[in-house]
């Protein structure tokens, strides 16, 4: 397979999408307050719908419509549980993810024509269901002390990291990480570093328990998680093309990386809030 050309305009467009997504999530978190979680839940659900659309079109599991509908249902149930449970925690989301995965597998087994591919699709179904439920952790995080501030720090760091990484790729995707992946190491590393710096600056303006050091630590973890997830999507797409599979829908393929980055950054933000703050 010949080396893939780096399209600068496309990298800038993906950077813009990542920036808009980050701004929407951060501003949405500011609307969340005691007894007033619904607006943020609606924003999260909208992002989950984008995630389901992009990832099902990109991964194309057997019984794709069944997996997509079950993932949307899992998103709705997870968000409802995150808002209405008496004690904020991740256990209900774990149950929803497990149930959605099982139902997704059963839905594929029902279709005889797809049974041969069910084993190969287990990982795909798990990724989509767990990814969409992962966004619900942001709602849970907004219900605990300092949670909204943690969301602001982590998602700002993630959004900046994804945006900077893509913009650097548009200028100089160097050194190339792989000929078939139009990404450069400078963008990935530089994005994570700038995202961490921004989180440290935010930490200097936030109240206790935040400090610049603590904010930098949790921002670093979230930023690294986001850029690595985005990069992994590029490698996965290259692998599908090298295997001879047809390319995925253009829009879905380029939305997949930033959405996957924020999906991984969300539970990372929750974990760092618990361990560091």
C-alpha positions as CSV (number, residue, x, y, z in Angstrom):
1,X,0.0,0.0,0.0
2,X,1.5,3.4,-1.0
3,X,2.1,6.1,1.6
4,X,-1.0,8.1,2.4
5,X,-0.9,11.8,1.6
6,X,-1.4,14.3,4.4
7,X,-4.3,16.5,3.4
8,X,-3.8,19.8,5.2
9,X,-7.3,21.2,4.7
10,X,-8.7,17.9,6.1
11,X,-6.5,18.1,9.2
12,X,-7.6,21.7,9.8
13,X,-11.3,20.6,9.4
14,X,-10.9,17.8,11.9
15,X,-9.1,20.2,14.3
16,X,-12.1,22.5,14.1
17,X,-14.5,19.7,14.8
18,X,-12.5,18.6,17.8
19,X,-12.4,22.2,19.1
20,X,-16.1,22.7,18.7
21,X,-16.8,19.4,20.4
22,X,-14.6,20.3,23.3
23,X,-16.2,23.7,23.7
24,X,-19.7,22.3,23.6
25,X,-18.9,19.7,26.3
26,X,-17.1,22.2,28.6
27,X,-19.8,24.8,28.3
28,X,-22.5,22.1,28.7
29,X,-20.9,21.1,32.0
30,X,-21.3,24.6,33.3
31,X,-25.1,24.3,33.0
32,X,-25.1,21.3,35.4
33,X,-26.0,21.9,39.0
34,X,-27.9,20.3,41.9
35,X,-31.3,19.4,40.6
36,X,-30.5,20.7,37.2
37,X,-28.7,18.0,35.3
38,X,-31.0,17.6,32.3
39,X,-29.5,20.2,30.0
40,X,-26.0,18.6,30.4
41,X,-27.5,15.2,29.9
42,X,-29.2,16.3,26.6
43,X,-25.8,17.6,25.4
44,X,-24.1,14.4,26.3
45,X,-26.8,12.4,24.5
46,X,-26.3,14.4,21.4
47,X,-22.6,13.6,21.4
48,X,-23.4,10.0,22.0
49,X,-25.6,10.0,18.9
50,X,-22.7,11.4,16.9
51,X,-20.4,8.7,18.4
52,X,-22.8,5.9,17.4
53,X,-23.2,7.2,13.9
54,X,-19.5,7.6,13.3
55,X,-18.3,4.4,14.9
56,X,-21.0,2.1,13.5
57,X,-20.4,3.5,10.0
58,X,-16.7,3.1,10.4
59,X,-16.5,-0.3,12.0
60,X,-19.5,-1.8,10.1
61,X,-20.4,-4.7,12.5
62,X,-22.8,-7.4,11.4
63,X,-26.4,-6.3,12.0
64,X,-25.1,-2.7,12.0
65,X,-28.6,-1.3,12.5
66,X,-29.2,-3.6,15.5
67,X,-25.9,-2.5,17.1
68,X,-26.6,1.1,16.4
69,X,-30.1,1.0,17.9
70,X,-29.0,-0.9,21.0
71,X,-26.1,1.6,21.5
72,X,-28.5,4.5,21.3
73,X,-30.7,2.7,23.8
74,X,-27.7,2.1,26.1
75,X,-26.8,5.7,25.9
76,X,-30.3,6.8,26.9
77,X,-30.4,4.3,29.8
78,X,-26.9,5.2,31.0
79,X,-27.7,9.0,31.0
80,X,-30.9,8.4,32.8
81,X,-29.2,6.3,35.5
82,X,-26.4,8.9,35.8
83,X,-28.9,11.6,36.5
84,X,-31.4,9.8,38.7
85,X,-29.5,7.4,40.8
86,X,-29.5,8.4,44.5
87,X,-25.7,8.0,44.9
88,X,-23.4,9.1,42.0
89,X,-21.3,6.2,40.9
90,X,-20.2,4.2,37.9
91,X,-21.8,0.9,38.9
92,X,-25.1,1.6,37.0
93,X,-23.2,2.5,33.9
94,X,-21.2,-0.7,34.1
95,X,-24.4,-2.7,34.2
96,X,-25.8,-0.8,31.2
97,X,-22.6,-1.4,29.2
98,X,-22.7,-5.1,30.0
99,X,-26.3,-5.4,29.2
100,X,-26.0,-3.5,25.9
101,X,-23.0,-5.7,24.8
102,X,-24.9,-8.9,25.5
103,X,-28.0,-7.7,23.7
104,X,-25.8,-6.6,20.8
105,X,-24.2,-10.0,20.4
106,X,-27.6,-11.7,20.7
107,X,-29.0,-9.4,18.0
108,X,-26.3,-10.4,15.7
109,X,-26.8,-14.1,16.4
110,X,-30.4,-13.9,15.3
111,X,-29.3,-13.0,11.8
112,X,-28.1,-16.2,10.3
113,X,-26.3,-14.6,7.4
114,X,-24.0,-12.8,9.9
115,X,-23.3,-15.7,12.3
116,X,-19.9,-16.4,10.7
117,X,-18.8,-12.9,11.5
118,X,-20.1,-12.7,15.0
119,X,-16.8,-13.8,16.7
120,X,-14.9,-11.1,14.8
121,X,-17.5,-8.5,15.7
122,X,-17.4,-9.0,19.5
123,X,-14.6,-6.5,19.9
124,X,-16.4,-4.0,17.6
125,X,-19.7,-4.2,19.5
126,X,-17.9,-3.9,22.8
127,X,-16.0,-0.8,21.6
128,X,-19.1,0.9,20.4
129,X,-21.3,0.1,23.5
130,X,-18.6,0.9,26.0
131,X,-17.6,4.0,24.2
132,X,-21.1,5.5,24.1
133,X,-21.7,4.6,27.8
134,X,-18.3,6.2,28.7
135,X,-19.7,9.7,28.0
136,X,-22.2,9.1,30.8
137,X,-19.3,9.3,33.3
138,X,-19.2,13.0,32.7
139,X,-22.8,13.3,34.1
140,X,-21.8,11.3,37.1
141,X,-18.7,13.4,37.5
142,X,-20.7,16.6,37.5
143,X,-22.6,15.3,40.6
144,X,-19.6,15.0,42.9
145,X,-17.6,17.8,44.6
146,X,-15.1,19.5,42.3
147,X,-16.5,17.3,39.5
148,X,-17.5,20.2,37.2
149,X,-14.2,21.8,37.6
150,X,-12.4,18.5,36.8
151,X,-14.5,18.2,33.6
152,X,-13.5,21.7,32.6
153,X,-9.8,21.0,33.2
154,X,-9.7,17.6,31.6
155,X,-11.9,18.2,28.6
156,X,-10.2,21.6,27.9
157,X,-6.9,19.8,28.0
158,X,-8.3,17.0,25.7
159,X,-9.8,19.5,23.2
160,X,-6.7,21.6,23.0
161,X,-4.5,18.5,22.6
162,X,-6.7,17.1,19.8
163,X,-6.9,20.5,18.1
164,X,-3.2,21.3,18.3
165,X,-2.2,17.8,17.2
166,X,-4.3,18.1,14.0
167,X,-3.1,21.6,13.3
168,X,0.5,20.6,13.6
169,X,-0.2,17.7,11.2
170,X,-1.6,20.3,8.7
171,X,1.7,22.2,8.9
172,X,4.3,19.4,9.3
173,X,3.2,15.8,9.8
174,X,6.7,14.8,10.8
175,X,8.2,12.4,11.6
176,X,5.6,10.1,10.1
177,X,4.5,7.4,12.5
178,X,3.6,5.1,9.6
179,X,3.4,5.6,5.9
180,X,-0.2,4.5,5.8
181,X,-1.3,6.8,8.7
182,X,-1.3,10.6,7.8
183,X,-0.2,11.6,11.3
184,X,3.1,12.9,12.7
185,X,4.8,12.4,16.0
186,X,5.3,16.1,16.5
187,X,1.6,16.7,16.5
188,X,0.8,13.9,18.9
189,X,3.5,14.9,21.4
190,X,3.0,18.6,20.9
191,X,-0.8,18.4,21.4
192,X,-0.4,16.5,24.7
193,X,2.2,19.0,25.9
194,X,0.1,22.1,25.1
195,X,-3.0,20.5,26.5
196,X,-1.2,19.9,29.8
197,X,0.1,23.4,29.9
198,X,-3.4,24.8,29.4
199,X,-4.7,22.6,32.2
200,X,-2.0,23.9,34.5
201,X,-2.9,27.5,33.7
202,X,-6.6,26.7,34.4
203,X,-5.6,25.1,37.8
204,X,-4.1,28.4,38.9
205,X,-7.5,30.1,38.6
206,X,-9.6,27.4,40.2
207,X,-10.3,27.0,43.9
208,X,-9.3,24.3,46.3
209,X,-8.6,21.4,45.9
210,X,-7.1,22.5,42.6
211,X,-3.5,23.6,42.2
212,X,-1.5,24.1,39.0
213,X,0.3,20.8,39.7
214,X,-2.9,18.8,40.3
215,X,-4.6,20.3,37.3
216,X,-1.5,19.6,35.2
217,X,-1.5,15.9,36.3
218,X,-5.2,15.3,35.5
219,X,-4.9,17.3,32.3
220,X,-1.9,15.3,31.2
221,X,-3.7,12.0,31.6
222,X,-6.8,13.2,29.8
223,X,-4.8,14.8,27.0
224,X,-2.7,11.8,26.4
225,X,-5.7,9.5,26.5
226,X,-7.5,11.7,23.9
227,X,-4.6,12.0,21.4
228,X,-3.7,8.3,21.7
229,X,-7.4,7.3,21.0
230,X,-7.4,9.6,18.0
231,X,-4.2,8.1,16.7
232,X,-5.4,4.6,17.3
233,X,-8.4,5.3,15.1
234,X,-6.1,6.2,12.3
235,X,-4.2,3.0,12.6
236,X,-7.4,1.0,12.6
237,X,-8.6,2.6,9.4
238,X,-5.2,2.0,7.8
239,X,-5.5,-1.7,8.9
240,X,-8.9,-2.0,7.3
241,X,-7.8,-0.5,4.0
242,X,-4.7,-2.8,3.9
243,X,-7.0,-5.8,4.5
244,X,-8.9,-4.9,1.4
245,X,-12.0,-3.6,3.0
246,X,-13.8,-0.7,1.3
247,X,-13.2,2.8,2.9
248,X,-15.8,4.0,5.3
249,X,-18.1,7.0,4.9
250,X,-16.0,10.1,4.6
251,X,-17.7,12.2,7.3
252,X,-17.9,9.3,9.8
253,X,-14.3,8.3,9.2
254,X,-13.0,11.8,10.2
255,X,-15.4,12.3,13.1
256,X,-14.4,9.0,14.6
257,X,-11.0,10.1,16.0
258,X,-12.1,13.2,18.0
259,X,-15.2,11.4,19.3
260,X,-13.1,8.4,20.4
261,X,-10.6,10.8,22.0
262,X,-13.3,12.4,24.2
263,X,-14.9,9.0,24.9
264,X,-11.7,7.8,26.5
265,X,-10.9,11.2,28.2
266,X,-14.3,11.1,30.0
267,X,-13.6,8.0,32.2
268,X,-10.0,9.2,32.6
269,X,-11.3,12.5,34.0
270,X,-13.5,10.6,36.5
271,X,-10.6,8.3,37.6
272,X,-8.2,11.2,38.0
273,X,-10.7,13.2,40.0
274,X,-11.1,10.3,42.4
275,X,-7.4,9.5,42.8
276,X,-5.9,13.0,42.6
277,X,-8.5,15.4,44.0
